[in-house]
Amino acid sequence: MPLLEQVTQSILAVNGLQTQDVDRVMAALLSVPVDAADIYFQSSHFESWSMEGGIIKEGSHSIEHGAGVRVVSGDKTGFAYSDRIELPILLEAANNVKAIVRQGQQAQRQIEVAKSWPQLYQPLNPLKSLDDQEKIDLLKRVDSETRKLDSRIEEVMVSLIAAYDSVLIANQDGSLAADVRPLVRMNVTVIMVENGRREQGSMGGGGRSDYSFFLENDRAFEYGREAVRLAQVNLQAQEAPAGNMTVVLGPGWPGILLHEAIGHGLEGDFNRKGTSAFSGRVGERVASDLCTVVDDGTLVGRRGSLNIDDEGTPTENTVLIEKGILKGYMQDKLNARLMGVKPTGNGRRESYAHLPMPRMTNTYMLPGSSDPEEIIRSVKKGLYARNFGGGQVDITSGKFVFSTSEAYLIENGKITRPVKGATLIGNGPDVLTKVSMVGNDMALDSGVGTCGKDGQSVPVGVGQPTLKIDGLTVGGTSV
Amino acid sequence: MQNQEEINRLKNVVQQLLDEAKQQGASAAEAAFSVDNGLSVSGRLGEVETVEYHCDQGIGVTVYFGQKKGSASTNDISSDSLKETVKAACSIARYASEDDYAGLPDVELLATEFPDLDLNHPWDINAEQAIHIAIECENVARGYDKAISNSEGASVNTHQGTRVFGNSLGFLQGYQSSRHSLSCSVLAGSGDAMQRDYWYSVARDAGGLESARQVGEKAAQRTVARLNARSLSTRQCPVLFASEMASGLIGALIGAISGGSLYRKSSFLLDTLDTQILPDFVRIHEQPFLRGALGSASYDSEGVATRARDIVSDGILRSYILSTYSARKLGMQTTGNAGGVHNLTVEPGSNDFAGMLKLLDTGLLVTELMGQGVNRVTGDYSRGASGFWVENGVVQYPVQEITIAGNLKSMLRNIVAIGNDVDLRGNIRVGSILLERMAIAGE
């Protein structure tokens, strides 16, 4: 069955609605002059399993559905939602939200709509890709294999999560777009103890696939091995240095730096409003000419990928920075229209109960030409940051921070000893201008990123090659 | 003011779930149902920006088959959906392992008294009126100082909800509560020197909110004060956490003495019960029965009675923060903290904020923290910060792009003073906190 038909069936028909009913709600929204209107239907299935202390400890399952109704007039938005997908309720919501429209344009009915787009993932239900006994067996095997790796392991925690999300988006031009979005995630955390010192290591991954993802290439067990390795490193870690120094960022997950320091500041809403440190800077140099950064929602099976965004726009590979020059911003429909540019497929929302806004998908830097070992060799004294915890940015001042979860000192061109979690702090518009070497080892993260903005969480991907930054503030205790 | 009819409607659904669980063979069960309605509006540059109508409901059930447990939830309360939800929970329980510590609370610990805590004050306000307040607030902020150059707008939020919880031991209770807020965020300066800050007020009763003028002025003052911020050189110095930042410090302490961290042995305060973890003068206590307060509750998320009690007195840790499960894992008794603490209060000292600045003398005042650099296992602490450099008790200039670092164990022991400038906007009530010294990293 074609995707659109399948989703129409699973969201509308099961609630006794037909596509004509959607038209009636849309007609109610369009009875006043508006610039845009949409109705977002969603049905989500979610499960999680967790293992701790050698037993299957928690399991949960949830089913949610609902619809959100939105009108936009100029830069004004009216929005209401309901968990009951019923015609009278949707009509009432439509009547409530259109009150925001006092004046406006008649909705443009001739918007170009892509009628087809490549399928970046299969419309699978990951919850059904293994039976419950097989899920349990997988968790137990990962737990027992991980525990064998080191006698200092005190505790192992393994979790397995799957979501199966169907969305149907009705736009003011009468178009209907559907997407079915599977997402799986696994995580292993170990706690290790030596001589009274207790440290932990954590590793996970996932993507828009089903549970078979974890069985391929030994991934599930690799997470366990990597978590143990990280805990072992942390057991050896000493005080982090403090001060301004050369920092080499490892490939893959450290791309969270791009996400925090650069990506958020390039989201269309902040730039339309002029509240970002990058506002009004398209065409200007914001990075060294070694840096090309893209936001790419079109990667097959990645955690941050989407066939279409939450406004029905097919995702794109958007060049944000090309050879150091700022090229453009990430846009949803509202901000694209107000800025006079095209939407880039970055209009995302956490659920039907949230408003869409410009959000990242998979944000990464393209590879350069340097051998990563050569990059390390070029540093006399500095920090090699191989893994990070979370980060945060103030998009207005441009200031960002993130915390290392695996880092080493570089002394005379050699990686010497591991250092404890240190905080790196810098200035977004500044940091990439200090990139002096870019590795040829571009890697994407393993599929664990979740981005928060205005209280809404969405899954994202990050990536980068090894990078050398000449001068970043490292906040350690060893002054 | 409690609408008993609405509470009873939810109670019926919860009872239906508990009955269904029994029907499907569960030996015990608990269920919760919450409904929340709200309105959020925002105005920016003098005009309405968004109007959002919120309407959420969620129902969750946990079933036990002996010592095996499973949970499920949904937002669809049709009777078919409720049956399916219970079935999903039962199916999970069949695959879960026997866990000796799993189960409902001991029946004698369940709450039996339900005083009116004065939590429900719905705000009779429509979108038009809310927009008016938001725009007034933003206008005050924009007009406050010539340096204010742009705005992220102001918003008014009002929420009212009903929560019911029941279990198969016969507990079935519910209450209504409200929560309203007013916030404003503006920018000052331009280009590389642009700064942004915000202020908000939150209360159960709209009458308890700061006025649009107060919120707008504070947002503008805070933003303008950040202009021309500098970094600091790397150094060690005393640090004063402004009260709105001090709650995070106390939050880290609470996390470390919470059952989940303790039985996982992932806490820097392991085995510290009845030992000194703070200076002699510090008292931290829980006040669950404060009328109209944001964290008040007569029972926790398992139905266990909450208690007014000391957690720290004379600097000595008197009690962990436990749920039924974590308590059993530790061989203790629940403290009525499933779901968290209730109006955790750090006894204020004698100094107001100005007095605390004098005590700081020369050092760093922290008004914003960034990032998640707090390691609960080791207590290592390293976060991005901004604030003000203070000399001889007088603010000199704003600072940014620095980090502050230390270890929470010694940071807590080295608290010099706690102010009486208590921030009442959260579940942790604490004034500003002065630490003897921390490591600052900057340019």
HADDOCK unambig.tbl for C-alpha pairs under 7 A between the chains (distance, minus, plus):
assign (segid A and resid 55 and name CA) (segid B and resid 97 and name CA) 5.59 0.50 0.50
assign (segid A and resid 56 and name CA) (segid B and resid 96 and name CA) 5.04 0.50 0.50
assign (segid A and resid 56 and name CA) (segid B and resid 97 and name CA) 4.96 0.50 0.50
assign (segid A and resid 57 and name CA) (segid B and resid 96 and name CA) 6.10 0.50 0.50
assign (segid A and resid 57 and name CA) (segid B and resid 97 and name CA) 6.30 0.50 0.50
assign (segid A and resid 58 and name CA) (segid B and resid 70 and name CA) 6.60 0.50 0.50
assign (segid A and resid 58 and name CA) (segid B and resid 96 and name CA) 6.88 0.50 0.50
assign (segid A and resid 59 and name CA) (segid B and resid 70 and name CA) 5.51 0.50 0.50
assign (segid A and resid 59 and name CA) (segid B and resid 71 and name CA) 6.14 0.50 0.50
assign (segid A and resid 59 and name CA) (segid B and resid 92 and name CA) 5.97 0.50 0.50
assign (segid A and resid 60 and name CA) (segid B and resid 70 and name CA) 6.24 0.50 0.50
assign (segid A and resid 60 and name CA) (segid B and resid 71 and name CA) 4.52 0.50 0.50
assign (segid A and resid 60 and name CA) (segid B and resid 72 and name CA) 5.05 0.50 0.50
assign (segid A and resid 60 and name CA) (segid B and resid 89 and name CA) 6.87 0.50 0.50
assign (segid A and resid 61 and name CA) (segid B and resid 71 and name CA) 6.48 0.50 0.50
assign (segid A and resid 61 and name CA) (segid B and resid 72 and name CA) 4.46 0.50 0.50
assign (segid A and resid 61 and name CA) (segid B and resid 73 and name CA) 6.30 0.50 0.50
assign (segid A and resid 61 and name CA) (segid B and resid 88 and name CA) 6.62 0.50 0.50
assign (segid A and resid 62 and name CA) (segid B and resid 72 and name CA) 5.41 0.50 0.50
assign (segid A and resid 62 and name CA) (segid B and resid 73 and name CA) 4.59 0.50 0.50
assign (segid A and resid 62 and name CA) (segid B and resid 74 and name CA) 5.37 0.50 0.50
assign (segid A and resid 63 and name CA) (segid B and resid 73 and name CA) 6.64 0.50 0.50
assign (segid A and resid 63 and name CA) (segid B and resid 74 and name CA) 4.90 0.50 0.50
assign (segid A and resid 64 and name CA) (segid B and resid 74 and name CA) 5.42 0.50 0.50
assign (segid A and resid 64 and name CA) (segid B and resid 75 and name CA) 5.32 0.50 0.50
assign (segid A and resid 64 and name CA) (segid B and resid 76 and name CA) 6.91 0.50 0.50
assign (segid A and resid 75 and name CA) (segid B and resid 49 and name CA) 6.42 0.50 0.50
assign (segid A and resid 76 and name CA) (segid B and resid 48 and name CA) 6.50 0.50 0.50
assign (segid A and resid 76 and name CA) (segid B and resid 49 and name CA) 4.51 0.50 0.50
assign (segid A and resid 76 and name CA) (segid B and resid 50 and name CA) 5.67 0.50 0.50
assign (segid A and resid 77 and name CA) (segid B and resid 49 and name CA) 6.12 0.50 0.50
assign (segid A and resid 77 and name CA) (segid B and resid 50 and name CA) 4.60 0.50 0.50
assign (segid A and resid 77 and name CA) (segid B and resid 51 and name CA) 6.41 0.50 0.50
assign (segid A and resid 78 and name CA) (segid B and resid 50 and name CA) 5.68 0.50 0.50
assign (segid A and resid 78 and name CA) (segid B and resid 51 and name CA) 4.85 0.50 0.50
assign (segid A and resid 78 and name CA) (segid B and resid 52 and name CA) 6.07 0.50 0.50
assign (segid A and resid 79 and name CA) (segid B and resid 51 and name CA) 6.13 0.50 0.50
assign (segid A and resid 79 and name CA) (segid B and resid 52 and name CA) 4.69 0.50 0.50
assign (segid A and resid 79 and name CA) (segid B and resid 53 and name CA) 6.34 0.50 0.50
assign (segid A and resid 80 and name CA) (segid B and resid 52 and name CA) 5.65 0.50 0.50
assign (segid A and resid 80 and name CA) (segid B and resid 53 and name CA) 4.71 0.50 0.50
assign (segid A and resid 80 and name CA) (segid B and resid 54 and name CA) 6.44 0.50 0.50
assign (segid A and resid 81 and name CA) (segid B and resid 54 and name CA) 6.64 0.50 0.50
assign (segid A and resid 81 and name CA) (segid B and resid 55 and name CA) 6.77 0.50 0.50
assign (segid A and resid 82 and name CA) (segid B and resid 55 and name CA) 6.12 0.50 0.50
assign (segid A and resid 83 and name CA) (segid B and resid 75 and name CA) 6.65 0.50 0.50
assign (segid A and resid 133 and name CA) (segid B and resid 95 and name CA) 6.93 0.50 0.50
assign (segid A and resid 198 and name CA) (segid B and resid 377 and name CA) 6.85 0.50 0.50
assign (segid A and resid 199 and name CA) (segid B and resid 377 and name CA) 6.66 0.50 0.50
assign (segid A and resid 242 and name CA) (segid B and resid 441 and name CA) 5.39 0.50 0.50
assign (segid A and resid 243 and name CA) (segid B and resid 234 and name CA) 5.81 0.50 0.50
assign (segid A and resid 243 and name CA) (segid B and resid 441 and name CA) 5.11 0.50 0.50
assign (segid A and resid 243 and name CA) (segid B and resid 442 and name CA) 5.72 0.50 0.50
assign (segid A and resid 243 and name CA) (segid B and resid 443 and name CA) 6.48 0.50 0.50
assign (segid A and resid 244 and name CA) (segid B and resid 442 and name CA) 6.69 0.50 0.50
assign (segid A and resid 244 and name CA) (segid B and resid 443 and name CA) 5.61 0.50 0.50
assign (segid A and resid 277 and name CA) (segid B and resid 191 and name CA) 6.66 0.50 0.50
assign (segid A and resid 277 and name CA) (segid B and resid 192 and name CA) 6.61 0.50 0.50
assign (segid A and resid 390 and name CA) (segid B and resid 371 and name CA) 6.56 0.50 0.50
assign (segid A and resid 390 and name CA) (segid B and resid 372 and name CA) 5.98 0.50 0.50
assign (segid A and resid 391 and name CA) (segid B and resid 371 and name CA) 5.08 0.50 0.50
assign (segid A and resid 391 and name CA) (segid B and resid 372 and name CA) 6.80 0.50 0.50
assign (segid A and resid 392 and name CA) (segid B and resid 370 and name CA) 6.17 0.50 0.50
assign (segid A and resid 392 and name CA) (segid B and resid 371 and name CA) 5.18 0.50 0.50
assign (segid A and resid 396 and name CA) (segid B and resid 194 and name CA) 6.18 0.50 0.50
assign (segid A and resid 396 and name CA) (segid B and resid 195 and name CA) 5.93 0.50 0.50
assign (segid A and resid 396 and name CA) (segid B and resid 196 and name CA) 6.17 0.50 0.50
assign (segid A and resid 397 and name CA) (segid B and resid 194 and name CA) 5.53 0.50 0.50
assign (segid A and resid 397 and name CA) (segid B and resid 195 and name CA) 5.29 0.50 0.50
assign (segid A and resid 399 and name CA) (segid B and resid 401 and name CA) 6.48 0.50 0.50
assign (segid A and resid 401 and name CA) (segid B and resid 370 and name CA) 6.43 0.50 0.50
assign (segid A and resid 401 and name CA) (segid B and resid 371 and name CA) 5.68 0.50 0.50
assign (segid A and resid 401 and name CA) (segid B and resid 384 and name CA) 5.82 0.50 0.50
assign (segid A and resid 402 and name CA) (segid B and resid 371 and name CA) 5.79 0.50 0.50
assign (segid A and resid 403 and name CA) (segid B and resid 372 and name CA) 6.83 0.50 0.50
assign (segid A and resid 403 and name CA) (segid B and resid 373 and name CA) 5.48 0.50 0.50
assign (segid A and resid 422 and name CA) (segid B and resid 382 and name CA) 6.26 0.50 0.50
assign (segid A and resid 423 and name CA) (segid B and resid 373 and name CA) 6.50 0.50 0.50
assign (segid A and resid 423 and name CA) (segid B and resid 382 and name CA) 5.72 0.50 0.50
assign (segid A and resid 423 and name CA) (segid B and resid 383 and name CA) 6.03 0.50 0.50
assign (segid A and resid 423 and name CA) (segid B and resid 384 and name CA) 6.98 0.50 0.50
assign (segid A and resid 425 and name CA) (segid B and resid 384 and name CA) 6.42 0.50 0.50
assign (segid A and resid 425 and name CA) (segid B and resid 401 and name CA) 6.21 0.50 0.50
assign (segid A and resid 425 and name CA) (segid B and resid 402 and name CA) 6.84 0.50 0.50
assign (segid A and resid 426 and name CA) (segid B and resid 401 and name CA) 6.29 0.50 0.50
assign (segid A and resid 473 and name CA) (segid B and resid 441 and name CA) 6.92 0.50 0.50
assign (segid A and resid 473 and name CA) (segid B and resid 442 and name CA) 5.92 0.50 0.50
assign (segid A and resid 473 and name CA) (segid B and resid 443 and name CA) 6.51 0.50 0.50
assign (segid A and resid 474 and name CA) (segid B and resid 441 and name CA) 6.68 0.50 0.50
assign (segid A and resid 475 and name CA) (segid B and resid 382 and name CA) 6.44 0.50 0.50
assign (segid A and resid 475 and name CA) (segid B and resid 403 and name CA) 5.09 0.50 0.50
assign (segid A and resid 475 and name CA) (segid B and resid 404 and name CA) 6.69 0.50 0.50
assign (segid A and resid 475 and name CA) (segid B and resid 405 and name CA) 6.62 0.50 0.50
assign (segid A and resid 475 and name CA) (segid B and resid 441 and name CA) 4.98 0.50 0.50
assign (segid A and resid 476 and name CA) (segid B and resid 382 and name CA) 6.72 0.50 0.50
assign (segid A and resid 476 and name CA) (segid B and resid 405 and name CA) 6.04 0.50 0.50
assign (segid A and resid 477 and name CA) (segid B and resid 405 and name CA) 5.49 0.50 0.50
assign (segid A and resid 477 and name CA) (segid B and resid 406 and name CA) 5.88 0.50 0.50
assign (segid A and resid 477 and name CA) (segid B and resid 439 and name CA) 5.52 0.50 0.50
assign (segid A and resid 479 and name CA) (segid B and resid 234 and name CA) 6.86 0.50 0.50
assign (segid A and resid 479 and name CA) (segid B and resid 235 and name CA) 6.52 0.50 0.50
assign (segid A and resid 479 and name CA) (segid B and resid 439 and name CA) 6.68 0.50 0.50
